[in-house]
């Protein structure tokens, strides 16, 4: 969704007649009624030839925090069992490469993807 601010940015960047028409078309959209049950966060990036705008609508909270759904006890037990099987099958160890960077090594193939065979 382009906002009026984005249209002004296009206009100031020298995009020409197309930007003028775009800003004229967006003025009615920018003056519509405002919903009071949330807030919008967004922005635009672009060059002289293209522009991309994104807006996220949500409740009144930090828009950059995503809530993770809680897991049930059965899911937690299944996850713990998978981890135990993976540890016993893959036997991960941390070793340093020739540049001194710590890296994991595994006893079985495809363990870096969490695969338990």
C-alpha positions in Angstrom: 0.0 0.0 0.0 1.5 3.3 -1.0 1.0 6.1 1.5 0.9 9.8 0.9 4.4 10.1 2.4 5.7 7.6 -0.2 4.0 9.6 -3.0 5.8 12.7 -1.8 9.1 10.8 -1.8 8.5 9.7 -5.4 7.6 13.3 -6.4 10.7 14.7 -4.8 13.0 12.1 -6.4 12.1 13.4 -9.8 9.9 10.7 -11.1 7.9 13.2 -13.1 4.3 13.3 -14.2 3.5 9.7 -13.1 4.4 10.6 -9.5 2.1 13.7 -9.6 -0.8 11.5 -10.8 0.0 8.9 -8.2 0.0 11.5 -5.4 -3.3 13.0 -6.6 -4.9 9.5 -6.6 -3.6 8.7 -3.1 -5.0 11.9 -1.4 -8.5 10.5 -1.1 -7.1 7.2 0.3 -5.0 9.1 2.9 -8.1 11.1 4.1 -10.3 8.1 4.8 -11.6 7.3 8.2 -9.2 6.0 10.7 -9.8 2.7 12.6 -9.3 2.9 16.3 -8.8 -0.8 17.1 -5.1 -1.0 16.0 -2.2 0.8 14.4 -0.3 0.7 11.2 3.5 0.5 10.8 5.1 0.8 7.5 7.6 2.4 5.2 8.9 2.7 1.6 12.2 2.0 -0.1 13.0 2.6 -3.7 14.9 4.4 -6.5 14.0 6.8 -9.2 12.5 3.9 -11.2 10.8 1.7 -8.7 9.4 1.9 -5.2 8.2 -0.7 -2.7 6.0 0.1 0.3 4.8 -2.2 3.1 2.3 -1.6 5.8 1.5 -3.9 8.7 -1.7 -3.5 10.6 -2.0 -4.8 14.1 -3.1 -4.2 17.7 -1.6 -1.6 20.0 1.7 -3.2 21.0 5.3 -3.4 19.7 4.8 -4.4 16.1 8.2 -6.2 16.0 7.3 -8.7 18.7 5.8 -12.0 17.6 4.0 -14.1 20.1 4.9 -17.8 20.0 2.0 -20.2 20.8 2.5 -22.3 23.9 3.2 -26.0 23.4 1.3 -28.8 25.1 3.0 -31.3 27.4 2.7 -34.0 24.8 4.6 -31.7 22.3 7.2 -30.9 24.8 7.7 -34.7 25.6 7.9 -35.5 21.9 10.5 -32.8 21.3 12.6 -33.9 24.2 12.5 -37.5 22.9 13.6 -36.3 19.5 16.5 -34.3 21.0 17.6 -37.3 23.0 17.5 -39.6 19.9 19.4 -37.0 17.9 22.1 -36.6 20.6 22.7 -40.3 20.9 22.7 -40.9 17.1 24.8 -37.8 16.0 27.1 -37.3 19.0 27.8 -33.6 18.3 31.2 -32.2 19.3 32.6 -28.7 18.9 36.0 -28.5 17.2 38.0 -25.5 16.0 38.7 -25.2 12.3 42.1 -24.0 11.0 41.0 -20.3 11.5 40.0 -20.9 15.2 36.3 -20.8 14.5 34.3 -23.3 16.6 32.3 -25.7 14.5 30.1 -28.7 15.2 31.1 -32.1 13.9 28.8 -35.1 13.9 29.2 -38.9 13.9 26.6 -39.5 11.3 25.6 -37.8 7.9 22.7 -35.3 7.7 22.8 -34.5 11.4 23.4 -30.8 10.7 19.7 -30.8 9.5 18.4 -32.5 12.7 17.7 -35.8 10.9 17.3 -38.9 13.1 17.4 -42.1 11.2 
